[in-house]
Amino acid sequence: MEERFFDGRPAVTKAAASSTNRREPRAHQSAQAQPSRAPQAGTDLLVLRAQLARAEKEARRAPTPPPSRPANLQLKPVAPQREADLAGIDTTEYSLSRAHARLRDAVYDGKYHICSHAVQHARAEGFLEHDIMHVLLAGRVRAVYPEDRRWLVCGTFESCGVALPLHVVAEHARSGFIDVVTAFVPKHPHHVISRARLAVMLRYDDEQIRARTAIPGNKPGNRSKGKWRKGA
C-alpha cells in the first residue's frame, strides 16, 4: 500500500529513492560526454584545412606545361619583295651584341657626332638630343647594314608621360668614331628597315624645316566673310 503524508502527498520510499539515485549518474555521464564531441569536430576541421593548404602548395609548385601549338597553324609567308629588301642585313645575335658594345664604348668616350639630319628630325618630331643618347645607351641594336657600315638602334623616349618609339641610325668608322645619321619616330616600330628604304629616306628627306604662315581668308568651297573667327 502506498504511503502518504497527512496533506495527501505520496511519500518517497527507499526503493524509489534508490532508483532515482541510480538514474542520476547516467544523466551526468551523458552530460559529460556531450562536450567531448565539440573538440573532435574542431580537430577534424583543422586537419581538413591543413590538407587543403598542402594541396594548394603542391599545385603551385607543379610546373605549368607550355601551350601546344595546333597542327593546322601555318605561318604567314614573307613576301618576295620583302625578302629582296632585307637582303644584306645582318640580324644575328653575335653581330648585334658586338655592335652594341662598340656603340656604348664610343658614346662613353665621347666619340660621336649628331648630324644635322637627326637634329632637324628632333625639332620636327618632338624629341631631344638626350633622348637620342638614351636610345644609343639603353636601346637595342635591331639590324646591322654591313655594306653601309650602319646600325639600326631601337628604343623609346618619353613625351607627356607617354613612351614613344624612337629609331636611331648610326654610322661607324674604323677609328671607332660614331656619326648619328638620323633619328625618327617610326610608323612600324617592330619592323627592320630595308637598305633601299633607308637610302631613300636619307636621300630625299628634306633637312630644312620650312615655316608656313597662315593667311586670314576662306578655304575654297566654304562660304564665310573670309576673316578670323572671334575667340578662335
C-alpha positions as CSV (number, residue, x, y, z in Angstrom):
1,M,0.0,0.0,0.0
2,E,1.3,3.4,-1.0
3,E,2.3,5.6,2.0
4,R,1.0,9.2,2.0
5,F,1.6,12.2,4.2
6,F,-1.2,14.0,6.1
7,D,-1.7,16.6,3.3
8,G,-2.2,13.8,0.8
9,R,1.2,13.9,-1.0
10,P,2.8,10.5,-1.8
11,A,5.7,9.6,0.4
12,V,9.1,8.7,-1.2
13,T,10.1,5.2,-0.3
14,K,13.6,3.8,-0.1
15,A,13.2,1.8,-3.4
16,A,12.1,4.9,-5.3
17,A,15.0,6.9,-3.8
18,S,17.5,4.3,-4.8
19,S,16.1,4.2,-8.4
20,T,16.4,8.0,-8.8
21,N,19.9,7.8,-7.4
22,R,20.8,5.2,-10.0
23,R,19.4,7.3,-12.9
24,E,21.3,10.4,-11.9
25,P,24.8,9.1,-12.8
26,R,23.7,8.1,-16.3
27,A,22.4,11.6,-16.9
28,H,25.6,13.1,-15.5
29,Q,27.7,10.8,-17.7
30,S,25.7,11.8,-20.8
31,A,26.2,15.5,-19.9
32,Q,29.9,14.9,-19.6
33,A,30.1,13.0,-22.9
34,Q,28.5,15.8,-25.0
35,P,31.2,18.4,-24.6
36,S,33.9,15.9,-25.8
37,R,32.3,15.8,-29.3
38,A,33.0,19.5,-30.0
39,P,36.8,19.4,-29.8
40,Q,36.8,16.3,-32.0
41,A,34.8,18.3,-34.7
42,G,37.3,21.2,-34.3
43,T,40.3,18.9,-34.9
44,D,38.7,17.4,-37.9
45,L,38.2,20.9,-39.4
46,L,41.9,21.8,-38.7
47,V,43.1,18.6,-40.4
48,L,40.9,19.4,-43.5
49,R,42.3,22.9,-43.7
50,A,45.9,21.6,-43.5
51,Q,45.2,19.1,-46.3
52,L,43.7,21.8,-48.5
53,A,46.7,24.1,-47.8
54,R,49.1,21.2,-48.8
55,A,47.2,20.6,-51.9
56,E,47.3,24.3,-52.9
57,K,51.1,24.4,-52.3
58,E,51.7,21.3,-54.4
59,A,49.5,22.7,-57.2
60,R,51.6,25.9,-57.2
61,R,54.9,24.0,-57.3
62,A,53.9,21.9,-60.2
63,P,55.3,23.4,-63.5
64,T,52.8,24.8,-65.9
65,P,53.0,22.9,-69.2
66,P,53.7,25.0,-72.3
67,P,50.8,25.6,-74.6
68,S,50.7,23.2,-77.5
69,R,50.8,24.7,-81.0
70,P,47.9,23.4,-83.1
71,A,48.9,21.2,-86.0
72,N,46.9,23.2,-88.6
73,L,48.6,26.5,-87.8
74,Q,50.6,27.9,-90.7
75,L,52.9,30.9,-90.6
76,K,52.3,33.7,-93.0
77,P,54.9,33.6,-95.7
78,V,57.2,36.6,-96.3
79,A,56.6,38.5,-99.5
80,P,59.3,38.1,-102.1
81,Q,59.8,41.8,-102.3
82,R,60.3,42.0,-98.5
83,E,62.9,39.3,-98.7
84,A,64.7,41.2,-101.5
85,D,64.6,44.4,-99.4
86,L,66.1,42.7,-96.4
87,A,68.9,41.2,-98.4
88,G,72.3,42.2,-97.0
89,I,71.1,42.9,-93.5
90,D,72.6,41.0,-90.6
91,T,70.4,40.3,-87.6
92,T,72.4,37.6,-85.8
93,E,72.8,37.9,-82.1
94,Y,76.6,37.8,-82.2
95,S,76.8,40.8,-84.6
96,L,74.2,42.7,-82.7
97,S,75.9,42.3,-79.4
98,R,79.3,43.3,-80.8
99,A,77.7,46.4,-82.5
100,H,76.1,47.4,-79.2
101,A,79.4,47.0,-77.3
102,R,81.2,49.2,-79.8
103,L,78.4,51.7,-79.8
104,R,78.4,52.1,-76.0
105,D,82.2,52.5,-75.9
106,A,82.1,55.3,-78.5
107,V,79.3,57.1,-76.6
108,Y,81.1,56.8,-73.2
109,D,84.4,58.0,-74.8
110,G,82.6,61.0,-76.4
111,K,83.4,59.8,-79.9
112,Y,80.1,60.6,-81.5
113,H,78.6,63.4,-83.7
114,I,74.9,64.1,-84.2
115,C,74.4,65.1,-87.9
116,S,72.0,67.9,-88.9
117,H,69.6,65.4,-90.4
118,A,69.0,64.0,-86.9
119,V,68.7,67.5,-85.4
120,Q,66.0,68.5,-87.9
121,H,64.0,65.4,-87.2
122,A,64.3,66.0,-83.5
123,R,62.9,69.5,-83.9
124,A,60.1,68.4,-86.1
125,E,59.0,65.3,-84.1
126,G,59.5,66.5,-80.5
127,F,62.5,64.6,-79.1
128,L,65.8,66.0,-77.9
129,E,69.5,65.1,-78.0
130,H,69.5,63.4,-74.6
131,D,66.7,61.2,-75.9
132,I,69.0,60.1,-78.8
133,M,71.7,59.4,-76.3
134,H,69.4,57.4,-74.1
135,V,68.4,55.2,-77.1
136,L,72.1,54.6,-78.0
137,L,72.9,53.5,-74.5
138,A,69.8,51.7,-73.3
139,G,68.2,50.8,-76.6
140,R,68.7,47.6,-78.7
141,V,70.5,47.2,-82.0
142,R,68.0,45.6,-84.3
143,A,69.9,45.3,-87.5
144,V,73.4,45.7,-88.9
145,Y,74.0,47.0,-92.5
146,P,77.5,45.7,-93.4
147,E,77.7,47.4,-96.8
148,D,76.8,50.8,-95.4
149,R,78.6,50.3,-92.1
150,R,75.4,51.4,-90.3
151,W,73.4,50.2,-87.3
152,L,69.7,50.5,-86.6
153,V,69.1,51.1,-82.9
154,C,65.6,51.0,-81.4
155,G,64.4,52.5,-78.2
156,T,61.9,54.8,-76.6
157,F,61.6,58.4,-75.4
158,E,59.0,59.9,-73.0
159,S,56.8,62.7,-74.1
160,C,54.0,64.0,-71.8
161,G,54.2,60.8,-69.7
162,V,53.8,58.5,-72.8
163,A,56.6,56.3,-74.0
164,L,57.0,56.6,-77.8
165,P,59.3,54.5,-80.1
166,L,62.4,56.1,-81.4
167,H,64.8,54.7,-84.1
168,V,68.4,55.9,-84.5
169,V,70.6,55.1,-87.4
170,A,74.4,55.3,-86.5
171,E,77.3,55.0,-88.9
172,H,80.6,53.8,-87.5
173,A,84.1,54.4,-88.8
174,R,87.1,52.1,-88.5
175,S,88.6,54.6,-86.0
176,G,85.7,54.0,-83.6
177,F,84.0,57.3,-84.3
178,I,80.2,57.3,-84.5
179,D,78.0,59.5,-86.7
180,V,74.3,59.7,-85.7
181,V,73.0,59.9,-89.3
182,T,69.3,60.3,-88.5
183,A,66.7,59.7,-85.8
184,F,63.0,59.4,-86.3
185,V,59.7,58.2,-84.8
186,P,58.8,55.1,-86.9
187,K,55.4,54.1,-88.1
188,H,56.1,50.4,-87.6
189,P,58.5,50.2,-84.5
190,H,58.9,46.4,-84.7
191,H,59.9,46.2,-88.4
192,V,63.5,46.3,-89.6
193,I,64.1,49.0,-92.3
194,S,65.5,47.7,-95.6
195,R,68.6,49.2,-97.2
196,A,66.5,50.6,-100.0
197,R,64.1,52.3,-97.7
198,L,66.9,53.7,-95.6
199,A,68.7,55.1,-98.7
200,V,65.5,56.7,-100.0
201,M,64.8,58.3,-96.6
202,L,68.3,59.8,-96.3
203,R,68.4,60.9,-99.9
204,Y,65.0,62.6,-100.4
205,D,64.2,63.7,-96.9
206,D,64.4,67.4,-96.6
207,E,66.9,68.6,-94.0
208,Q,65.4,72.1,-93.8
209,I,62.2,72.8,-91.9
210,R,60.1,75.3,-93.7
211,A,57.8,77.6,-91.8
212,R,54.4,78.3,-93.2
213,T,52.3,81.4,-92.3
214,A,48.5,81.1,-92.3
215,I,46.8,83.9,-94.3
216,P,43.4,85.0,-93.0
217,G,40.9,84.0,-95.5
218,N,38.3,81.5,-96.5
219,K,39.0,77.9,-97.6
220,P,37.8,77.0,-101.1
221,G,34.3,75.7,-101.1
222,N,33.3,77.4,-97.8
223,R,31.1,80.4,-97.5
224,S,32.1,83.0,-95.0
225,K,33.3,86.5,-94.7
226,G,36.9,85.4,-95.0
227,K,38.1,86.7,-91.6
228,W,39.2,85.1,-88.4
229,R,36.6,83.9,-86.1
230,K,36.2,85.7,-82.8
231,G,37.6,83.6,-80.0
232,A,39.4,81.1,-82.3
